[in-house]
Amino acid sequence: MAIVKAFNGIRPRLDLGEKIAALPYDVYNTKEAMEIVKKNPYSFLRIDRAETTFDNPLEIDIHSTEVYKAAHDTLWEMINNGEFIEDANPCYYIYELIMNGRSQTGIVGCSSVDDYLNNIVKKHENTLKVKEQDRINHINICNAQTGPIFLAYSNNESINKIVNKIKEKVPVYDFISEDEITHRVWIVNDINDVLEIYEGFKNVACTYIADGHHRAASAVNVALKKRKENKLHTGKEEYNFFLSVLFPHNQLKIMDYNRVVKDLNGLTEEQFLDKMKEKFEIELCGKNQYKPLLKGNLGMYLGNNWYKLKIRENYIPNDPVESLDVAILQNEVLSPILAIDDPKTNKRIDFVGGIRGLSELERRVSEDMTVAFAMYPTDIKELFQVADAGLLMPPKSTWFEPKLRSGLFIHKI
């Protein structure tokens, strides 16, 4: 069973929710974050990207202790000034996001570090130590978890029932962000409702990290450190839980995560297409963009032309990871033909989120790349199957939209 507990959330003052809420820290580089903070001094990027509070953000080491200390000072100054408020009693929060008319509603609570360690919270990606250490420092020095981990769970009607009941009330935050996403938040502070949600998650066998592997791993590392340091450790301390938003799987949408490659590894276009024909049925689409509509199909943009690629059946493995379209592309094209063995480190490949559309692939090929591959999105059930098998997906297999906002919910540890 999954342990998801209520907590005394720190959240924006009611009139500041829209101003404080910000996209995750890793969506931006320093220059982009600077521009946003300049336009909106309340933006949570002042805390998530605290280098923006310095006179020379582009020159400072973003991983320096002084940057994390600035994040701590800004956060607690805003709390002390009343720009953030802390709920007096443990609460859950209902968080709805609406994008292009599609709604997804999650429960904000704190997941158990022990569930993570015991694989009740399941993973599908490896983490990079440098990114992990960044968030470890941020959490440890701020004494708070500021970015929620995006979790999914198998749809549960008893949880849906209580969520729908709460949503009949007027939300405490209700705004449309600059990217036209509607955000609504309800507070769950009635003791009976709190207990019902807690008990509801006891009937959920496991949860899955959809997005936020580095933030989750970092929160767990901080907890393990604090356990060692605290001689009176009981397991009930707040550091034993990490900030999460949990969504039923049937409300989630994974978008395509596309690939662009700098060159053809010394091949001419004709030679490259000949090699591709061994493994794919190829149909020329010309100037008509091709977006895959079925698993096993890919779009390819090469030499100002679009192609429809269909994987030949004898190249589809019977394996939850190797049968993913992103894995087939890697194993049958990127590695053997284009010599990209490790897409995480190879500088000849880049990744483009599906939210940017196929025209972005055309733009990249016209400017700095040679070939682009448009992928069919990984399905949430495929993610579950991989995680259930204890396996890992290839890098950049999933792109979730809409993105959760940071700054709406803070968990003090």
N, C-alpha and C positions, 0 to 999 in steps of 0.2 A: 504493500500500500504506500501511497505517496503522502508525505507529511508536508503540508503547506499551511503555515500559520499566519494569523493576523499580526499586525505590528503597529506601533505608534508612528505613523507616517509623518514625515516632514514634507510639506507641499507649499506651493505658492499661495500668497495672499490672493483672495478670490479675484481681485481686479488685475492681478499680474500673471495669471496662468498663461494666457496667450503670448505675453511678452517674454516670459522666462523659458517656456518650452522650446527645445532645440533638437535638431536632428543629432544622431550619435556623433561623438567626437571624431571617429575615424572616417566619416564621410567627407571631411574637409582637410585641406592642408592649411598651414599657418596663414598664408596670405588670404585665402578665402574666409577663414574664421575671423581675421582682423576686420575685413570689410563688413561682416555681419555685426560684430560687436560695435563697430563704429556707428552703424545705423541704429542699432538697438542695444544700448548699454545694459539692459536687463537680461540679455540672452544668456542662457546657461553655458554657452561656450566660454564665458569668462571663467568658469570653474572647470569645465571639461577640457578646455584648451587655454590654460591659465597664462601661457606665454603672451596672449593677447592683451594682458594687463600691464605689460612692460613697455618702456619707451622704445625699445628696439627688438620687437618680436622676431624679426627675421634673422637676427644675429645670435639670439640666445639659444642654448642647448635645451630643447623642450623636455629632456629627461633629467634635467638638473634638479637638485633638492630645492633650490629656490623657487622653481616653477611649481612644484607640488605644494610647497609652503604657501605660495600665493593662492593656490586653489583652496587650501584649508582656510586661509584668512578671509578670502572673499566669501566663501560659503557661510562661515560662522558670523561674519559681519552682517550678511543679509538676514540670517536667522535672528541675530540680536536686534536688528533694525525693524523686525516685523515684516520684512518682505517675504519671508517664509514663515509658516506657522506649523506647530507640531500638535497632532491630535493627542488628547489627554488619555484616551483609552485605545487598546489594540483594535484595529480596523482592518477590513479588506476594502479594496476599491475596485469598482467595475470600470473598465476602460474600453470604450467603443471607438473604433476608427472606421470612417466611411470614405472609400475611394472609388470614384466613377460609379456611384450608386451601389457598390458592394460593401456590406457591413461585416466587420468581425469584432467580437466582443470577448475580452479577456478578463480574468480575475487577477488583480495585483495582490500578491502576498509574498511570503518569504519561504523559500524551499530549503530543505534540510541539507546541510553539508554532508551528513552521513549518508543520505540518500544518493548524493553524487558519488561518494566513495564506494558505496555498495551497488552501484550501477542501477539503482532505481530511477535516477536521472540519467538517461542514456545519451551518449555522444555519437557523432558521426564524423568528426574532424579531429586532426591533430592540431596542437597549438604551437606557436612560435615563442620561444623563451623571451625574446626581446619585447614582444608585444605583451606577453604575460607580465613581465617585470614592470612594465610601465603602469599597468592597472593595479598591480600589487602595491606599488609606491603610492599611487593616487588614493586607493582605499585606506591604506595604512596611515598615511599622513593626514588625510581629511577626516579620518575616524568615521567614515560613512561610505556606503555604497550608493553611487549616484546614477548609475546606468543599469536599467533593468535587463535581465536575461529573458529572451523570448523563448518560451517553452510551449510545446504542444502536447495534447493528450487525446486519447480516443474519446470521441463524443460521449457524454454522460447526461442522460435525461434528467436525473435528480439535480445535478448542478445547473443545467439549463433552466430548470423550473425556478430556482431561487434567483438566478441572474435576471430572468425575464420579469420577475416580481419587482426586483429593485429598480429595473429600468422603467417601470411605470411612474416613478417619481421624477421630479425635476432635477436634472444634473447640476452639480456644483460648478463644473467647468463645461463650457459649450462654445467652441470657436472653430473657425476655419483657418488653417495655417496657409502660408504663402504658396505652398504647392497644392492648394485646393483640397487638402485632406480635412475632413471634419473630425474633431476630437471631442469626446464627451466623457465625463467622469462622474461617477456616483460614489458616495461614501457608504460603506456597510458597517454600521456601528451598533445596531440592535443585537443584543447578546444572543438571541435565538437564531437570528440570521447568520451571525458569525459562527455559531456552533454548527449550524446546518451545512455551511460551506466546508468547514473543517472535516466534518464527518463524511461529506460527499467525496472529498479527495481520498479518504481512506478506502473507498471502493474503486479508486483508480490504481491499477497495478504498477504503472510507471509513467514517467513523463519523458519528453524528448527535447533536447536542445535544438531549436530551429535556427536561432541566430544568437551569438554571444558566447561562443566557446571560450574565448580569451577572458572575458569578464567573469565567467563562471569559475574557470580554473584559478583566476587571480583571487576571487573571494574565498575559495577553498584554501588556497595557500596561506592567505592572511589568517584564516581560522586556525589552521594547523599550527602556525607560529604562535598565536595567542594562547592556544591550548597548552603549549609547552611552557610559556611564560607565566601562566596563571596557575599557581599552586592550589588554588581553591576552585579550579574548574569543575563545573557541574554538568555541562552539556546544554544548559538552558540559556546561556548567555547569547546575546543578539549576534555575536560573531559566528555562531554555529548555524546561521541561516543566511541565505542570500536573496536579494531582491529579484523578483520574477514577475512576469506577466504570462499567464497560462491561458491558451486558447484551445477550444475543441478543434480537432483536426479538420472537420468538414467545413469550417469557415475560412480556412487558410488558402492562399493562392501563392504558388511558387512561380516566378517568372523565369524566362530563359536567361542563361548566363553565357554570353557568346564569346567567341575567340577571334582574335586578329593576329596574323603572323607577318613578320617583317619581310621574309624572302622565301623562295622555294628551294632553298638548300642547294643552289647551283643548277637546278632543273629549269628547262624552258616550260612554258605553259603547256605545250603539247605533251612533253615527257611526263609532266606532273599528272595531267588528265589520264594518260595511258596507264599510269600506275594506280590511279584511283579507280579505274574501270575494273580492275581485278576484284575489288571488294565492294563496289557500289554500282548500282544501276544509275546512270547519269542522264538527266534530261535538261536540255538547254532552255532557259526561260527568258533569255535576252535581257531587256531593260526592265522587265516585270519583276519586282521584288518577290522573293519566295520565302514565306514564313512557314516552317514546318507545322503541320496540323496533326501529325501522328508520331508516336514513338517509333524510332527506327528510321525516321526521315530527317535530313539536314538540308539547310540552305547553304550555298557557297557563292561568294562574290569574288570573281577573278577576271581580270582584264576587261573591266566595265560590263561584264555579263553576270547574270544570276543563273545558278544551276540548282536543280532539285536532285538531291542524292538520296538513294534508298539503300540501306545496308543489305547486302546479300545474306540470306538466311543462314548459310553455313559459317558466317562470321559473327553470329549472335551467340555468346556463351550462355550456359545455364548456370548463372551465378548472380547473386543479388547486386554485387558491385560491378563485375566485369560486363554485365549486360546493360548497364546504364549507357545512354547515348554518349555522355561525356567521356566515359571510360573507353568505349569503342573508338571514338575519334582519337583519343590519346594513344590507344594501343595499336590501332591499324593505320593511322595517318601521321599524327604529330611526331610520334617516336620513330617508327621505321622509315618514313618517307622524308619528313622534315627535320629529323635529328633533334627533336625537342624532348629529351628524356625526362627532365624534371621541370615541369611548368611553373613550379613555385620559385625557381631561381633563374631560369633561362630568360635573358633579356630580349630575346627575339619574339616573345609572345606577350600579348596583353589580353585583358578580359574586359568585356563591356556588358554592363547590366542591361537586361531586356527593357527596362524602363526608358532607355534612351532611343529605342526603336531601330529599325533596319537602316534608316538613313544615316545613322551614326556609323554603322559599319562601312557604308559607301564612302563617307567622309574620311574615315581613317585610312581606307585603302587608297584614296586619292592623295592623301597627304604624307603618310609615313609607313604604311603597311602594303603588303602585296596581295594577301588573300584573307578573306573573312569567312567564318563559319557561324551560321545561325542555328541555334540548338532548339530542340523541342524541350520544354521545361521538365525537369525531374518532378515526379509526383510525390506528394506527401507520404503516400503508402510505401513508395520505394525507399524514402528516407527511413521510415519505421522499420522496414525489412532489413536494411543495412545495419541500423543500430541494434535491432534485436539479435542479429547474428554476431554482434560484437566486432563488426568490420568498420572500415573507414571509407568514406567517399573520396573520389579524386578532388583536388583543390578546385574551388569555385564551381561547385555543382549546383548550388541553389542561390536564388536571389528572391528574397521575400519583400513584398510590398503590400501595404504601406509600412514605412519604418516607424518604430516606436519613438516617442519623444523622450529625451532626457530632461530632468528638472521638474517633472510633474510629481514624481515620487522619490523620496530619499529615505534610505534606511540607515539609521544611526547604529553603529556597532560598539 
